[in-house]
Amino acid sequence: MNPDGWEGLQAAAPDVNKSQQVDKDDVDRLYLRVFGSDDGQKLLTHLRSLTIEQPTWYPGEDASHGYAREGQNSLVREIERRIKRARNL
């Protein structure tokens, strides 16, 4: 096997993927520790009320406002997804 060619990269991929999975799981657990407490849940509820539970766009506004708001919403959804994944580990 030539370590300088594509084969060398593919041979290393399983180790890299495993390391990335461990890192992702660790980060998911961190989200659960931070937002799993009573105070964390209060904060997540507050963030949700400011983002997901608000309209993303109002008639007459520039469409880009809706895009930016959806970006804010996606952050809260990402937090919720990671908490759920950590609970299922």
All heavy atoms as an XYZ file, in Angstrom:
718
protein
N       0.850     -1.187      0.000
C       0.000      0.000      0.000
C       0.888      1.241      0.000
O       1.811      1.357      0.797
C      -0.905     -0.020      1.233
C      -1.797      1.175      1.313
S      -2.809      1.245      2.818
C      -3.587     -0.324      2.826
N       0.590      2.176     -0.848
C       1.346      3.408     -0.952
C       0.752      4.437      0.018
O      -0.353      4.915     -0.182
C       1.286      3.912     -2.392
C       2.056      5.211     -2.571
O       2.604      5.762     -1.627
N       2.082      5.706     -3.793
N       1.463      4.827      1.071
C       0.914      5.774      2.033
C       0.763      7.188      1.471
O       0.098      8.013      2.074
C       1.921      5.751      3.185
C       3.195      5.267      2.583
C       2.800      4.371      1.437
N       1.363      7.431      0.298
C       1.271      8.758     -0.289
C       0.088      8.906     -1.233
O      -0.256     10.002     -1.629
C       2.554      9.101     -1.044
C       3.751      9.158     -0.115
O       3.562      9.594      1.041
O       4.840      8.758     -0.533
N      -0.558      7.810     -1.590
C      -1.676      7.868     -2.535
C      -3.016      7.853     -1.822
O      -3.117      7.953     -0.601
N      -4.082      7.720     -2.620
C      -5.440      7.676     -2.082
C      -5.629      6.505     -1.124
O      -6.354      6.606     -0.148
C      -6.454      7.568     -3.224
C      -6.591      8.850     -3.990
C      -6.160      9.102     -5.250
C      -7.182     10.066     -3.530
N      -6.435     10.392     -5.613
C      -7.077     11.006     -4.568
C      -7.790     10.456     -2.351
C      -7.547     12.306     -4.447
C      -8.270     11.748     -2.233
C      -8.140     12.655     -3.282
N      -4.943      5.401     -1.401
C      -5.079      4.227     -0.547
C      -4.634      4.538      0.881
O      -5.223      4.080      1.849
C      -4.271      3.044     -1.100
C      -4.741      2.538     -2.436
C      -4.187      3.355     -3.605
O      -3.212      4.111     -3.426
O      -4.754      3.236     -4.701
N      -3.579      5.312      0.999
C      -3.093      5.699      2.318
C      -4.092      6.535      3.082
O      -4.264      6.387      4.285
N      -4.769      7.406      2.363
C      -5.804      8.220      3.008
C      -6.983      7.364      3.439
O      -7.525      7.525      4.531
C      -6.284      9.323      2.056
C      -5.292     10.419      1.751
C      -5.858     11.360      0.682
C      -4.947     11.189      3.007
N      -7.404      6.456      2.575
C      -8.541      5.604      2.895
C      -8.230      4.663      4.045
O      -9.088      4.363      4.857
C      -8.985      4.832      1.659
C      -9.590      5.748      0.611
C      -9.826      5.055     -0.710
O      -9.291      3.988     -0.964
N     -10.626      5.682     -1.556
N      -6.989      4.190      4.130
C      -6.603      3.294      5.216
C      -6.646      4.019      6.560
O      -6.949      3.420      7.586
C      -5.213      2.722      4.965
N      -6.356      5.301      6.566
C      -6.361      6.068      7.808
C      -7.762      6.503      8.209
O      -8.013      6.834      9.356
C      -5.475      7.299      7.664
N      -8.692      6.494      7.298
C     -10.036      7.008      7.550
C     -10.755      6.331      8.705
O     -11.384      7.017      9.505
C     -10.869      6.948      6.275
N     -10.701      4.999      8.868
C     -11.435      4.402      9.988
C     -11.006      4.952     11.347
O     -11.836      5.203     12.212
C     -11.126      2.913      9.869
C     -10.836      2.714      8.422
C     -10.147      3.982      7.989
N      -9.715      5.172     11.535
C      -9.237      5.726     12.799
C      -9.728      7.154     12.995
O     -10.112      7.539     14.088
C      -7.713      5.695     12.854
C      -7.181      4.270     12.927
O      -7.931      3.375     13.375
O      -6.020      4.057     12.527
N      -9.707      7.947     11.939
C     -10.169      9.327     12.014
C     -11.661      9.352     12.312
O     -12.112     10.092     13.184
C      -9.851     10.091     10.706
C     -10.532     11.448     10.696
C      -8.352     10.228     10.537
N     -12.445      8.539     11.619
C     -13.891      8.512     11.842
C     -14.231      8.099     13.267
O     -15.139      8.642     13.877
C     -14.572      7.581     10.838
C     -14.547      8.138      9.431
O     -14.394      9.338      9.240
N     -14.667      7.271      8.452
N     -13.508      7.114     13.797
C     -13.757      6.670     15.168
C     -13.453      7.801     16.145
O     -14.209      8.052     17.078
C     -12.905      5.442     15.486
C     -13.189      4.871     16.843
C     -12.397      3.603     17.091
C     -12.704      3.042     18.460
N     -11.966      1.818     18.726
N     -12.358      8.499     15.929
C     -11.983      9.619     16.789
C     -13.032     10.724     16.723
O     -13.401     11.301     17.737
C     -10.626     10.167     16.378
O     -10.325     11.336     17.094
N     -13.513     11.018     15.518
C     -14.535     12.054     15.365
C     -15.827     11.650     16.053
O     -16.514     12.489     16.628
C     -14.782     12.338     13.883
C     -13.645     13.066     13.223
C     -13.826     13.206     11.718
O     -14.632     12.508     11.102
N     -13.074     14.093     11.125
N     -16.187     10.358     16.022
C     -17.398      9.881     16.682
C     -17.279     10.056     18.192
O     -18.212     10.502     18.845
C     -17.671      8.412     16.338
C     -18.947      7.870     16.961
C     -20.195      8.555     16.450
O     -20.303      8.876     15.283
N     -21.129      8.807     17.346
N     -16.108      9.727     18.740
C     -15.890      9.891     20.178
C     -16.008     11.366     20.547
O     -16.667     11.714     21.521
C     -14.519      9.316     20.597
C     -14.181      9.702     22.020
C     -14.508      7.808     20.428
N     -15.407     12.239     19.757
C     -15.486     13.677     20.017
C     -16.925     14.152     19.963
O     -17.357     14.934     20.803
C     -14.641     14.459     19.015
C     -13.146     14.235     19.196
O     -12.737     13.720     20.260
O     -12.400     14.558     18.257
N     -17.691     13.694     18.967
C     -19.084     14.105     18.820
C     -19.901     13.649     20.030
O     -20.691     14.412     20.565
C     -19.677     13.529     17.536
C     -21.099     13.996     17.254
C     -21.643     13.381     15.997
C     -22.129     11.998     16.359
N     -22.959     11.361     15.371
N     -19.671     12.417     20.481
C     -20.376     11.902     21.647
C     -20.029     12.719     22.889
O     -20.907     13.026     23.703
C     -20.047     10.429     21.877
C     -20.607      9.519     20.795
O     -21.457      9.972     19.992
O     -20.188      8.344     20.753
N     -18.755     13.076     23.044
C     -18.328     13.887     24.186
C     -19.018     15.250     24.172
O     -19.452     15.746     25.211
C     -16.814     14.074     24.191
C     -16.061     12.806     24.553
O     -16.692     11.856     25.087
O     -14.847     12.754     24.293
N     -19.109     15.853     22.995
C     -19.755     17.161     22.877
C     -21.248     17.026     23.176
O     -21.823     17.863     23.878
C     -19.513     17.781     21.479
C     -20.351     19.033     21.285
C     -18.038     18.099     21.300
N     -21.877     15.965     22.687
C     -23.294     15.741     22.983
C     -23.507     15.624     24.486
O     -24.458     16.203     25.036
C     -23.810     14.480     22.293
C     -23.903     14.629     20.780
O     -23.793     15.761     20.272
O     -24.095     13.593     20.116
N     -22.635     14.886     25.166
C     -22.752     14.747     26.628
C     -22.560     16.092     27.326
O     -23.199     16.373     28.347
C     -21.739     13.733     27.139
C     -22.098     12.310     26.799
C     -21.104     11.329     27.416
N     -21.337     10.000     26.922
C     -20.595      9.377     26.013
N     -19.541      9.974     25.489
N     -20.898      8.165     25.623
N     -21.680     16.919     26.787
C     -21.476     18.251     27.349
C     -22.756     19.080     27.241
O     -23.149     19.747     28.200
C     -20.317     18.947     26.628
C     -19.989     20.363     27.070
C     -19.611     20.398     28.539
C     -18.863     20.919     26.219
N     -23.410     19.040     26.082
C     -24.688     19.743     25.930
C     -25.697     19.251     26.964
O     -26.413     20.045     27.568
C     -25.263     19.543     24.527
C     -24.754     20.515     23.501
C     -23.620     20.233     22.757
C     -25.408     21.713     23.257
C     -23.153     21.119     21.801
C     -24.950     22.610     22.309
C     -23.819     22.298     21.583
O     -23.362     23.177     20.647
N     -25.754     17.940     27.173
C     -26.690     17.376     28.149
C     -26.352     17.848     29.559
O     -27.256     18.207     30.325
C     -26.689     15.852     28.077
C     -27.623     15.142     29.059
C     -29.072     15.567     28.859
C     -27.483     13.633     28.905
N     -25.071     17.875     29.912
C     -24.690     18.337     31.251
C     -25.070     19.802     31.461
O     -25.566     20.186     32.518
C     -23.191     18.155     31.481
C     -22.799     16.748     31.824
C     -21.392     16.647     32.392
N     -20.357     17.254     31.577
C     -19.696     16.635     30.599
N     -19.986     15.389     30.290
N     -18.751     17.256     29.930
N     -24.839     20.623     30.457
C     -25.114     22.053     30.586
C     -26.614     22.332     30.592
O     -27.119     23.063     31.440
C     -24.418     22.844     29.456
C     -24.881     24.292     29.432
C     -22.909     22.761     29.609
N     -27.339     21.745     29.652
C     -28.760     22.053     29.511
C     -29.670     21.040     30.205
O     -30.886     21.201     30.197
C     -29.136     22.161     28.028
C     -28.558     23.387     27.375
C     -27.430     23.298     26.597
C     -29.150     24.624     27.546
C     -26.878     24.418     25.993
C     -28.619     25.760     26.957
C     -27.480     25.659     26.176
N     -29.114     20.002     30.816
C     -29.927     18.985     31.476
C     -30.339     19.354     32.888
O     -31.263     18.763     33.443
N     -29.686     20.337     33.466
C     -30.041     20.773     34.824
C     -31.324     21.607     34.781
O     -31.785     22.014     33.713
C     -28.908     21.615     35.416
O     -28.808     22.847     34.710
N     -31.876     21.888     35.955
C     -33.074     22.737     36.010
C     -32.797     24.114     35.414
O     -33.596     24.632     34.630
C     -33.564     22.888     37.454
C     -34.192     21.618     38.003
O     -34.583     20.741     37.187
O     -34.305     21.502     39.237
N     -31.653     24.703     35.782
C     -31.305     26.022     35.234
C     -31.075     25.941     33.725
O     -31.473     26.838     32.983
C     -30.054     26.585     35.908
C     -30.332     27.086     37.313
O     -31.516     27.310     37.651
O     -29.365     27.254     38.075
N     -30.429     24.865     33.275
C     -30.204     24.684     31.840
C     -31.515     24.562     31.076
O     -31.648     25.122     29.986
N     -32.473     23.854     31.643
C     -33.773     23.714     30.995
C     -34.507     25.057     30.941
O     -35.160     25.375     29.952
C     -34.633     22.673     31.718
C     -34.212     21.255     31.403
C     -34.367     20.941     29.919
O     -35.449     21.001     29.367
N     -33.251     20.627     29.283
N     -34.371     25.848     32.002
C     -34.977     27.193     32.000
C     -34.350     28.052     30.897
O     -35.057     28.770     30.184
C     -34.789     27.874     33.352
C     -35.658     27.297     34.444
C     -35.363     27.970     35.771
C     -36.113     27.288     36.901
N     -35.751     27.850     38.219
N     -33.033     27.960     30.778
C     -32.336     28.722     29.742
C     -32.752     28.260     28.347
O     -33.021     29.090     27.464
C     -30.829     28.592     29.910
C     -29.967     29.319     28.881
C     -30.281     30.809     28.838
C     -28.498     29.080     29.171
N     -32.853     26.959     28.144
C     -33.262     26.435     26.840
C     -34.695     26.857     26.511
O     -34.990     27.227     25.370
C     -33.118     24.918     26.809
C     -33.314     24.243     25.468
C     -32.392     24.824     24.405
C     -33.087     22.745     25.603
N     -35.570     26.841     27.494
C     -36.950     27.309     27.295
C     -36.945     28.781     26.901
O     -37.686     29.197     25.995
C     -37.780     27.087     28.574
O     -37.835     25.691     28.844
C     -39.185     27.637     28.437
N     -36.100     29.581     27.549
C     -35.989     31.007     27.216
C     -35.475     31.195     25.787
O     -36.037     31.985     25.014
C     -35.059     31.702     28.214
C     -34.768     33.122     27.883
N     -35.715     34.117     27.975
C     -33.639     33.718     27.427
C     -35.179     35.270     27.598
N     -33.916     35.046     27.261
N     -34.421     30.459     25.414
C     -33.884     30.564     24.053
C     -34.928     30.164     23.017
O     -35.056     30.791     21.967
C     -32.641     29.687     23.906
C     -31.400     30.134     24.664
C     -30.307     29.076     24.572
C     -30.911     31.465     24.139
N     -35.688     29.115     23.327
C     -36.747     28.657     22.421
C     -37.816     29.747     22.252
O     -38.301     29.988     21.153
C     -37.352     27.369     22.973
C     -38.368     26.745     22.112
C     -38.775     25.394     22.692
N     -38.345     24.320     21.853
C     -38.927     24.032     20.689
N     -39.911     24.745     20.252
N     -38.482     23.031     19.961
N     -38.162     30.419     23.355
C     -39.194     31.464     23.282
C     -38.733     32.660     22.454
O     -39.553     33.348     21.846
C     -39.604     31.920     24.689
O     -38.615     32.735     25.279
N     -37.431     32.905     22.435
C     -36.886     34.018     21.651
C     -36.692     33.674     20.180
O     -36.569     34.571     19.347
C     -35.524     34.438     22.210
C     -35.505     35.041     23.602
C     -34.071     35.273     24.051
C     -36.296     36.339     23.637
N     -36.651     32.389     19.867
C     -36.316     31.980     18.506
C     -37.435     31.171     17.868
O     -38.251     31.714     17.138
C     -34.994     31.179     18.499
O     -35.118     30.055     19.372
C     -33.820     32.027     18.935
N     -37.489     29.907     18.138
C     -38.399     28.988     17.459
C     -39.864     29.386     17.616
O     -40.655     29.229     16.693
C     -38.153     27.544     17.949
C     -36.749     27.106     17.521
C     -39.211     26.589     17.432
C     -36.306     25.785     18.084
N     -40.214     29.910     18.766
C     -41.619     30.246     19.010
C     -42.006     31.627     18.499
O     -43.123     32.080     18.723
C     -41.915     30.108     20.506
C     -41.788     28.657     20.963
C     -41.899     28.480     22.461
O     -42.099     29.486     23.179
O     -41.774     27.331     22.908
N     -41.109     32.300     17.800
C     -41.383     33.610     17.210
C     -41.446     33.489     15.693
O     -40.795     32.617     15.119
C     -40.281     34.603     17.596
C     -40.173     34.865     19.073
C     -41.414     35.522     19.632
O     -41.974     36.433     19.033
N     -41.843     35.053     20.790
N     -42.207     34.353     15.054
C     -42.233     34.324     13.583
C     -40.844     34.587     13.009
O     -40.058     35.345     13.584
C     -43.173     35.479     13.209
C     -43.934     35.790     14.447
C     -43.074     35.385     15.604
N     -40.551     33.925     11.915
C     -39.252     34.146     11.279
C     -39.279     35.297     10.285
O     -38.229     35.794      9.901
C     -38.779     32.880     10.546
O     -39.772     32.491      9.609
C     -38.506     31.763     11.511
N     -40.465     35.694      9.918
C     -40.576     36.746      8.908
C     -41.939     37.405      9.025
O     -42.934     36.758      9.371
C     -40.405     36.132      7.522
C     -40.505     37.088      6.386
C     -39.538     37.920      5.921
C     -41.651     37.331      5.566
N     -40.005     38.659      4.864
C     -41.313     38.311      4.625
C     -42.939     36.821      5.541
C     -42.202     38.790      3.675
C     -43.828     37.289      4.599
C     -43.447     38.271      3.673
N     -42.001     38.696      8.782
C     -43.263     39.446      8.760
C     -43.448     40.022      7.366
O     -42.469     40.428      6.718
C     -43.216     40.610      9.762
C     -43.156     40.172     11.203
C     -41.944     40.147     11.888
C     -44.306     39.794     11.880
C     -41.878     39.753     13.210
C     -44.253     39.399     13.208
C     -43.042     39.381     13.863
O     -42.982     38.986     15.164
N     -44.679     40.086      6.888
C     -44.917     40.696      5.575
C     -44.349     42.122      5.529
O     -44.458     42.871      6.490
C     -46.444     40.717      5.456
C     -46.910     39.617      6.357
C     -45.917     39.581      7.498
N     -43.708     42.421      4.433
C     -43.120     43.739      4.244
C     -41.640     43.786      4.587
O     -40.951     44.730      4.202
N     -41.150     42.798      5.336
C     -39.719     42.765      5.645
C     -38.960     42.134      4.505
O     -39.504     41.360      3.727
C     -39.464     41.956      6.915
C     -39.919     42.625      8.171
C     -39.530     41.811      9.397
O     -39.231     40.613      9.259
O     -39.532     42.387     10.484
N     -37.692     42.448      4.437
C     -36.817     41.817      3.457
C     -36.734     40.327      3.750
O     -36.698     39.911      4.910
C     -35.426     42.458      3.548
C     -34.535     42.044      2.407
O     -34.075     40.888      2.426
O     -34.314     42.870      1.511
N     -36.694     39.520      2.704
C     -36.638     38.061      2.874
C     -35.400     37.624      3.646
O     -35.429     36.608      4.353
C     -36.670     37.375      1.516
N     -34.329     38.389      3.557
C     -33.101     38.007      4.256
C     -33.299     37.969      5.771
O     -32.579     37.253      6.474
C     -31.957     38.944      3.892
O     -32.238     40.263      4.302
N     -34.266     38.728      6.284
C     -34.561     38.673      7.714
C     -35.007     37.265      8.101
O     -34.595     36.736      9.129
C     -35.639     39.694      8.087
C     -35.999     39.676      9.532
N     -35.191     40.193     10.508
C     -37.091     39.175     10.172
C     -35.757     40.023     11.680
N     -36.908     39.410     11.508
N     -35.831     36.649      7.270
C     -36.284     35.288      7.522
C     -35.136     34.294      7.510
O     -35.095     33.370      8.328
N     -34.190     34.494      6.601
C     -33.039     33.592      6.536
C     -32.207     33.702      7.811
O     -31.770     32.696      8.374
C     -32.146     33.905      5.332
C     -32.853     33.895      4.000
C     -32.510     34.801      3.011
C     -33.861     32.980      3.720
C     -33.136     34.797      1.777
C     -34.499     32.971      2.486
C     -34.129     33.885      1.521
O     -34.754     33.874      0.320
N     -31.981     34.917      8.264
C     -31.201     35.125      9.483
C     -31.916     34.527     10.691
O     -31.288     33.893     11.542
C     -30.946     36.617      9.706
N     -33.226     34.703     10.748
C     -34.000     34.154     11.871
C     -33.961     32.632     11.866
O     -33.858     32.003     12.916
C     -35.432     34.662     11.814
C     -35.602     36.077     12.308
C     -35.558     36.170     13.837
N     -36.675     35.407     14.371
C     -36.573     34.237     15.019
N     -35.388     33.721     15.270
N     -37.630     33.600     15.418
N     -34.017     32.037     10.699
C     -33.935     30.574     10.633
C     -32.570     30.099     11.111
O     -32.453     29.036     11.714
C     -34.219     30.059      9.224
C     -35.672     29.736      8.991
C     -36.262     28.776     10.018
O     -35.699     27.686     10.263
O     -37.303     29.117     10.583
N     -31.534     30.890     10.873
C     -30.217     30.559     11.400
C     -30.213     30.545     12.920
O     -29.623     29.660     13.545
N     -30.884     31.507     13.527
C     -31.009     31.528     14.988
C     -31.767     30.299     15.471
O     -31.370     29.651     16.445
C     -31.724     32.796     15.445
C     -30.956     34.064     15.197
C     -31.788     35.307     15.455
O     -33.020     35.257     15.533
N     -31.113     36.435     15.580
N     -32.853     29.983     14.789
C     -33.655     28.814     15.160
C     -32.832     27.534     15.086
O     -32.967     26.647     15.931
C     -34.875     28.681     14.252
C     -35.897     29.771     14.461
O     -35.807     30.559     15.393
N     -36.868     29.832     13.578
N     -31.981     27.451     14.072
C     -31.209     26.217     13.891
C     -30.243     25.976     15.049
O     -29.947     24.826     15.373
C     -30.473     26.222     12.550
O     -29.435     27.164     12.559
N     -29.771     27.035     15.689
C     -28.893     26.857     16.847
C     -29.635     26.185     18.004
O     -29.111     25.272     18.640
C     -28.322     28.198     17.301
C     -27.269     28.801     16.394
C     -26.915     30.208     16.855
C     -26.031     27.930     16.367
N     -30.848     26.615     18.260
C     -31.638     26.019     19.337
C     -31.996     24.574     18.974
O     -31.914     23.677     19.821
C     -32.898     26.861     19.632
C     -33.783     26.183     20.663
C     -32.489     28.247     20.119
N     -32.338     24.342     17.726
C     -32.638     22.964     17.296
C     -31.413     22.062     17.437
O     -31.533     20.897     17.803
C     -33.128     22.959     15.853
C     -34.512     23.537     15.693
C     -35.011     23.376     14.257
N     -36.261     24.056     14.088
C     -36.444     25.167     13.376
N     -35.425     25.732     12.736
N     -37.630     25.715     13.270
N     -30.227     22.588     17.152
C     -28.999     21.811     17.299
C     -28.759     21.445     18.756
O     -28.379     20.316     19.064
C     -27.802     22.594     16.738
C     -26.482     21.893     16.875
C     -26.337     20.644     16.012
O     -27.184     20.418     15.122
O     -25.382     19.885     16.235
N     -28.980     22.376     19.663
C     -28.845     22.085     21.089
C     -29.798     20.961     21.478
O     -29.404     20.001     22.149
C     -29.102     23.345     21.935
C     -28.004     24.383     21.712
C     -29.224     22.992     23.419
C     -28.321     25.762     22.279
N     -31.045     21.061     21.046
C     -32.043     20.042     21.386
C     -31.684     18.680     20.790
O     -31.855     17.651     21.446
C     -33.431     20.491     20.924
C     -33.945     21.680     21.700
C     -35.244     22.260     21.176
O     -35.603     22.023     19.992
O     -35.910     22.965     21.946
N     -31.180     18.664     19.561
C     -30.767     17.400     18.924
C     -29.623     16.739     19.694
O     -29.618     15.531     19.910
C     -30.309     17.643     17.488
C     -31.354     17.429     16.437
C     -30.743     17.401     15.036
N     -30.029     18.609     14.659
C     -30.606     19.699     14.166
N     -31.899     19.734     13.960
N     -29.888     20.732     13.830
N     -28.663     17.539     20.097
C     -27.507     16.977     20.808
C     -27.909     16.450     22.193
O     -27.389     15.428     22.631
C     -26.396     18.027     20.920
C     -25.696     18.241     19.583
C     -24.600     19.276     19.717
N     -23.839     19.397     18.495
C     -22.747     18.706     18.210
N     -22.291     17.813     19.067
N     -22.101     18.892     17.084
N     -28.804     17.126     22.858
C     -29.292     16.635     24.153
C     -29.988     15.291     23.961
O     -29.752     14.346     24.723
C     -30.247     17.659     24.793
C     -29.479     18.910     25.213
C     -30.995     17.054     25.981
C     -30.363     20.078     25.608
N     -30.822     15.206     22.949
C     -31.535     13.952     22.675
C     -30.559     12.829     22.356
O     -30.706     11.705     22.859
C     -32.519     14.164     21.523
C     -33.384     12.978     21.232
C     -34.387     13.280     20.134
C     -35.260     12.079     19.868
N     -36.250     12.339     18.834
N     -29.558     13.110     21.524
C     -28.555     12.077     21.183
C     -27.800     11.616     22.415
O     -27.568     10.434     22.605
C     -27.564     12.613     20.155
C     -28.038     12.508     18.740
C     -26.916     12.669     17.735
N     -25.995     13.747     17.986
C     -25.725     14.727     17.140
N     -26.312     14.759     15.961
N     -24.869     15.662     17.434
N     -27.426     12.562     23.287
C     -26.676     12.211     24.494
C     -27.510     11.327     25.418
O     -26.979     10.413     26.053
C     -26.231     13.464     25.229
N     -28.788     11.546     25.463
C     -29.667     10.716     26.306
C     -29.791      9.301     25.754
O     -30.099      8.372     26.503
C     -31.041     11.367     26.443
C     -31.021     12.569     27.335
C     -32.382     13.129     27.588
N     -32.308     14.169     28.600
C     -32.971     15.308     28.549
N     -33.787     15.551     27.547
N     -32.830     16.204     29.504
N     -29.544      9.138     24.457
C     -29.665      7.826     23.829
C     -28.326      7.090     23.709
O     -28.275      6.015     23.135
C     -30.293      7.959     22.437
C     -31.739      8.399     22.526
O     -32.445      8.034     23.448
N     -32.163      9.205     21.576
N     -27.228      7.680     24.208
C     -25.913      7.025     24.120
C     -25.833      5.840     25.060
O     -26.364      5.790     26.091
C     -24.785      8.009     24.433
C     -24.519      9.045     23.363
C     -23.444     10.019     23.824
C     -24.084      8.393     22.068
